Amino acid sequence: MKKMLLTGASGFLGRNFLECLDKSKYEVFAVGRSCPQYLDKEHYFKYNLKDFEGALQYIRKICPNILVLFAWDVSTQSYWESFENCLWADICIRMAQVFLDNGGQQILFAGTSASYDYGKGFLREQPDYEHPSSLYGISKLYTSQALQKLAKMHDAVYCEARLFAIYGKYEKMARLVPLTAWRLSHNEKIVNECGELLRDYIYIEDAVRAIHLLIETKASGVYNISTGKPVSIGQIIKRIAKELDRRELIEFHNNDKAKEYPLIVGDNAKLRGLGFVCAYSLESGIAQALEWMKKEGKL
């Protein structure tokens, strides 16, 4: 059984990743500030990831085969231009170096569509499409490039899962789907000025299945974690309103300033080439997300 070390295990992506992981294939260890569900204390090490010596200690103790890097600080809206991005880039690179120096064989890094030039619209995993405008995107792209170089130097496998808009259970309430659902369930009127913008939303279970596939197949390089299909913000809001029977509460206004990037969609041909197929449509994904919110008392 292979040993996997996971950062960000208690976050939105990490929690869903752990729930869907085949535990018979991997012995999973996690590091961070809080113990995630599904792991006992023997497989969880509590420490601040900014403590480099702590990382060195635990990696040497575990000697994992696979390193999965999900942890990154996106706790506030200001993360797009925060200096914390530079610190997290350093954390990921240093952890990877220790991991590789201790016999590590495979690295999976959670990247972001923000590494692209959004002005190009339909985005492919090619350098010509990479021109991030935010410090967040710049830091993620730099980290990915550094990790790829380090892995090559150690003859290890490196893969970046470049995530587009993910939604579903455990998502923060401030994001589009849960916030819209919460407001409508409380009979709040929603006036939206971005309804025509086209984005690529993928349900979280599809996203983590794709990441599992990348690990299982030992895929290398960059892979868009996306549906490859554009959906408008208006469609998403209307679908939530229909599910909650609150269509009378939504209203759309045009705003030219909101159309700076009218289309942001990820080409997922590489991912489909591995045999991946999305199991959830927009309709079924939103239905699942709302069902989870109801069970958790969030609606």
KOLZA-688323 format. One record per residue (C-alpha): residue in one letter; y, z, x. Coordinates in steps of 0.2 Angstrom, whole numbers, plus 5000, padded with zeros to 4 digits. Example, Ala and Ser with C-alpha at 12.3 -4.5 7.8 and 13.67 -1.06 7.14 Angstrom:
BEGIN
- A;4978;5039;5062 .
- S;4995;5036;5068 .
This chain:
BEGIN
- M;5000;5000;5000 .
- K;5017;4995;5007 .
- K;5031;5008;5009 .
- M;5048;5004;5001 .
- L;5064;5013;5004 .
- L;5077;5011;4991 .
- T;5096;5015;4990 .
- G;5105;5015;4974 .
- A;5090;5021;4965 .
- S;5099;5031;4952 .
- G;5112;5017;4948 .
- F;5112;5004;4934 .
- L;5102;4991;4944 .
- G;5091;5004;4953 .
- R;5085;5013;4938 .
- N;5080;4997;4929 .
- F;5072;4991;4945 .
- L;5061;5007;4947 .
- E;5055;5006;4929 .
- C;5049;4988;4930 .
- L;5041;4990;4948 .
- D;5022;4989;4949 .
- K;5019;5006;4957 .
- S;5001;5002;4962 .
- K;5008;4990;4975 .
- Y;5022;5000;4983 .
- E;5024;5018;4988 .
- V;5043;5020;4984 .
- F;5055;5032;4993 .
- A;5073;5034;4988 .
- V;5088;5041;4997 .
- G;5105;5046;4989 .
- R;5114;5059;4980 .
- S;5103;5062;4965 .
- C;5084;5060;4962 .
- P;5080;5045;4951 .
- Q;5068;5046;4936 .
- Y;5050;5041;4940 .
- L;5050;5049;4958 .
- D;5044;5066;4963 .
- K;5053;5076;4976 .
- E;5042;5071;4990 .
- H;5048;5053;4988 .
- Y;5066;5057;4986 .
- F;5078;5062;5000 .
- K;5095;5069;4995 .
- Y;5109;5065;5007 .
- N;5126;5056;5008 .
- L;5122;5038;5014 .
- K;5138;5039;5025 .
- D;5128;5051;5036 .
- F;5121;5039;5048 .
- E;5111;5053;5057 .
- G;5102;5057;5040 .
- A;5097;5039;5038 .
- L;5090;5038;5055 .
- Q;5080;5054;5052 .
- Y;5072;5048;5036 .
- I;5069;5030;5041 .
- R;5059;5037;5056 .
- K;5050;5049;5046 .
- I;5045;5036;5032 .
- C;5043;5020;5043 .
- P;5045;5009;5028 .
- N;5039;4991;5027 .
- I;5053;4986;5015 .
- L;5071;4991;5013 .
- V;5080;4987;4997 .
- L;5099;4990;4997 .
- F;5107;4992;4980 .
- A;5119;5006;4984 .
- W;5137;5001;4984 .
- D;5153;5010;4977 .
- V;5158;5001;4961 .
- S;5163;5017;4951 .
- T;5181;5013;4948 .
- Q;5189;4996;4943 .
- S;5199;4997;4959 .
- Y;5183;4994;4969 .
- W;5188;4975;4970 .
- E;5201;4979;4983 .
- S;5195;4996;4990 .
- F;5193;4999;5008 .
- E;5177;5008;5003 .
- N;5169;4991;5003 .
- C;5171;4990;5022 .
- L;5163;5007;5023 .
- W;5148;5001;5013 .
- A;5146;4986;5023 .
- D;5144;4996;5038 .
- I;5132;5008;5030 .
- C;5120;4994;5024 .
- I;5121;4986;5041 .
- R;5117;5002;5051 .
- M;5103;5007;5039 .
- A;5096;4989;5042 .
- Q;5097;4991;5061 .
- V;5088;5007;5061 .
- F;5075;5001;5048 .
- L;5071;4985;5059 .
- D;5071;4995;5075 .
- N;5057;5006;5067 .
- G;5046;4992;5063 .
- G;5053;4986;5046 .
- Q;5048;4969;5040 .
- Q;5057;4964;5024 .
- I;5075;4967;5018 .
- L;5082;4964;5000 .
- F;5100;4966;4998 .
- A;5110;4966;4981 .
- G;5124;4953;4983 .
- T;5137;4947;4971 .
- S;5143;4931;4963 .
- A;5160;4937;4970 .
- S;5155;4930;4987 .
- Y;5158;4913;4979 .
- D;5174;4903;4977 .
- Y;5175;4905;4958 .
- G;5186;4890;4957 .
- K;5171;4879;4959 .
- G;5164;4884;4943 .
- F;5145;4880;4944 .
- L;5140;4889;4959 .
- R;5126;4885;4971 .
- E;5118;4895;4986 .
- Q;5127;4884;4999 .
- P;5141;4889;5012 .
- D;5153;4876;5005 .
- Y;5153;4887;4989 .
- E;5157;4903;4998 .
- H;5175;4908;4998 .
- P;5177;4926;4991 .
- S;5195;4931;4986 .
- S;5192;4950;4984 .
- L;5188;4962;4997 .
- Y;5173;4967;4988 .
- G;5166;4949;4989 .
- I;5172;4947;5007 .
- S;5162;4963;5011 .
- K;5147;4958;5002 .
- L;5146;4941;5010 .
- Y;5149;4948;5028 .
- T;5135;4961;5025 .
- S;5123;4948;5019 .
- Q;5127;4937;5034 .
- A;5125;4951;5046 .
- L;5109;4957;5038 .
- Q;5102;4939;5039 .
- K;5106;4938;5058 .
- L;5098;4955;5062 .
- A;5082;4951;5052 .
- K;5081;4934;5062 .
- M;5083;4944;5078 .
- H;5068;4955;5073 .
- D;5057;4942;5066 .
- A;5059;4950;5048 .
- V;5061;4943;5031 .
- Y;5079;4944;5023 .
- C;5084;4939;5006 .
- E;5100;4942;4996 .
- A;5099;4943;4977 .
- R;5116;4937;4972 .
- L;5119;4945;4955 .
- F;5130;4937;4942 .
- A;5134;4947;4926 .
- I;5120;4959;4922 .
- Y;5120;4969;4906 .
- G;5108;4981;4897 .
- K;5101;4999;4897 .
- Y;5109;5012;4909 .
- E;5125;5001;4909 .
- K;5142;5010;4911 .
- M;5151;5011;4895 .
- A;5167;5003;4902 .
- R;5158;4986;4903 .
- L;5160;4972;4891 .
- V;5144;4974;4880 .
- P;5143;4993;4878 .
- L;5161;4995;4876 .
- T;5163;4981;4863 .
- A;5148;4989;4854 .
- W;5155;5007;4855 .
- R;5172;5001;4848 .
- L;5165;4991;4834 .
- S;5153;5005;4829 .
- H;5168;5016;4827 .
- N;5177;5003;4817 .
- E;5190;4999;4830 .
- K;5198;4982;4828 .
- I;5195;4971;4844 .
- V;5208;4958;4849 .
- N;5202;4947;4863 .
- E;5212;4935;4873 .
- C;5197;4929;4885 .
- G;5186;4922;4871 .
- E;5185;4905;4879 .
- L;5180;4910;4896 .
- L;5162;4904;4901 .
- R;5152;4916;4911 .
- D;5133;4919;4916 .
- Y;5126;4934;4908 .
- I;5108;4939;4912 .
- Y;5099;4953;4904 .
- I;5095;4967;4916 .
- E;5076;4966;4914 .
- D;5076;4948;4918 .
- A;5087;4952;4933 .
- V;5075;4965;4940 .
- R;5060;4954;4937 .
- A;5068;4941;4947 .
- I;5071;4953;4961 .
- H;5053;4959;4961 .
- L;5048;4940;4962 .
- L;5059;4938;4978 .
- I;5050;4953;4986 .
- E;5033;4948;4980 .
- T;5035;4930;4987 .
- K;5044;4936;5003 .
- A;5058;4924;4998 .
- S;5071;4922;5012 .
- G;5089;4917;5011 .
- V;5101;4918;4996 .
- Y;5095;4917;4978 .
- N;5107;4917;4962 .
- I;5101;4930;4950 .
- S;5107;4921;4934 .
- T;5102;4911;4919 .
- G;5111;4895;4924 .
- K;5118;4893;4907 .
- P;5136;4897;4902 .
- V;5140;4908;4888 .
- S;5158;4912;4882 .
- I;5165;4929;4881 .
- G;5169;4925;4862 .
- Q;5150;4922;4859 .
- I;5145;4938;4867 .
- I;5158;4948;4856 .
- K;5153;4938;4840 .
- R;5135;4942;4843 .
- I;5138;4960;4845 .
- A;5148;4960;4830 .
- K;5135;4951;4820 .
- E;5121;4964;4826 .
- L;5132;4978;4820 .
- D;5138;4969;4804 .
- R;5157;4971;4810 .
- R;5162;4953;4811 .
- E;5178;4957;4801 .
- L;5184;4968;4816 .
- I;5186;4955;4829 .
- E;5200;4943;4832 .
- F;5203;4930;4846 .
- H;5220;4925;4853 .
- N;5222;4912;4867 .
- N;5230;4917;4883 .
- D;5232;4904;4896 .
- K;5234;4917;4910 .
- A;5216;4922;4906 .
- K;5209;4905;4910 .
- E;5211;4905;4929 .
- Y;5192;4904;4931 .
- P;5187;4895;4915 .
- L;5169;4893;4921 .
- I;5158;4905;4932 .
- V;5140;4900;4931 .
- G;5126;4902;4944 .
- D;5114;4888;4948 .
- N;5097;4896;4947 .
- A;5086;4881;4952 .
- K;5080;4890;4968 .
- L;5074;4905;4958 .
- R;5066;4893;4945 .
- G;5057;4885;4960 .
- L;5048;4901;4963 .
- G;5042;4901;4945 .
- F;5055;4912;4937 .
- V;5059;4910;4918 .
- C;5071;4921;4909 .
- A;5062;4931;4895 .
- Y;5078;4935;4886 .
- S;5090;4924;4877 .
- L;5108;4930;4874 .
- E;5103;4935;4856 .
- S;5087;4945;4861 .
- G;5096;4953;4876 .
- I;5110;4960;4866 .
- A;5098;4966;4852 .
- Q;5088;4975;4866 .
- A;5104;4983;4873 .
- L;5111;4989;4857 .
- E;5094;4996;4852 .
- W;5094;5006;4868 .
- M;5112;5012;4865 .
- K;5107;5018;4847 .
- K;5091;5027;4854 .
- E;5103;5036;4867 .
- G;5115;5041;4854 .
- K;5129;5030;4861 .
- L;5132;5021;4845 .
